[in-house]
C-alpha cells in the first residue's frame, strides 16, 4: 500500500507528465506555424520583387492613357 506522501508524489508526477506532453505538442504546432509563416513571407517576397525593381512607381499604377477622365 502507498503512503499519503507517495500517492501525492505519484499524482504530481502524472500531472507533470501531462503538462510536459501538452507543452511539447504546443511547441511542435508553433514550429509548424512559424515554418508556414516563413514560407508565406518568402512567397510574398518573390511576388513583390517586380514591384521593387520599378519603385517608386507602383506595380499596378494606371498609365496616363488608361486613367479615368476627371
C-alpha positions in Angstrom: 0.0 0.0 0.0 1.1 3.5 -0.7 1.6 6.1 1.9 0.0 9.5 1.6 3.2 11.1 0.5 3.9 8.5 -2.1 0.4 8.8 -3.5 0.7 12.6 -3.7 4.1 12.3 -5.4 2.5 9.8 -7.9 -0.3 12.2 -8.7 2.1 15.2 -9.1 4.3 13.1 -11.4 1.2 12.2 -13.6 0.1 15.8 -13.9 3.7 16.8 -14.6 3.9 14.3 -17.5 0.6 15.5 -18.9 1.8 19.1 -18.7 5.1 18.3 -20.4 3.2 16.4 -23.2 0.9 19.4 -23.7 3.8 21.8 -23.9 5.7 19.6 -26.3 2.6 19.4 -28.6 2.1 23.2 -28.4 5.7 23.8 -29.3 5.5 21.4 -32.3 2.4 23.3 -33.5 4.2 26.6 -33.1 7.2 25.4 -35.0 4.9 24.3 -37.8 3.2 27.7 -37.8 6.5 29.5 -37.9 7.6 27.3 -40.8 4.4 28.1 -42.8 4.8 31.8 -42.0 8.4 31.8 -43.3 7.2 30.1 -46.5 4.5 32.7 -46.9 6.8 35.6 -46.4 9.2 34.0 -48.9 6.4 33.7 -51.5 5.3 37.3 -50.9 8.9 38.5 -51.3 9.2 36.6 -54.6 5.9 38.2 -55.8 6.9 41.7 -54.6 10.2 41.5 -56.5 8.9 43.1 -59.7 7.4 45.9 -57.6 10.7 46.8 -56.0 12.5 46.9 -59.3 10.1 49.5 -60.6 10.0 51.5 -57.4 8.9 54.3 -56.8 6.1 53.7 -59.3 3.5 51.2 -58.0 3.2 47.9 -59.9 -0.4 48.3 -61.0 -0.3 52.1 -61.4 -2.6 53.2 -64.3 -0.8 54.9 -67.1 -1.9 58.3 -68.2 -3.8 56.9 -71.2 -5.8 54.4 -69.1 -6.6 56.9 -66.3 -10.3 57.8 -65.9 -11.2 61.3 -67.1 -11.8 63.8 -64.3 
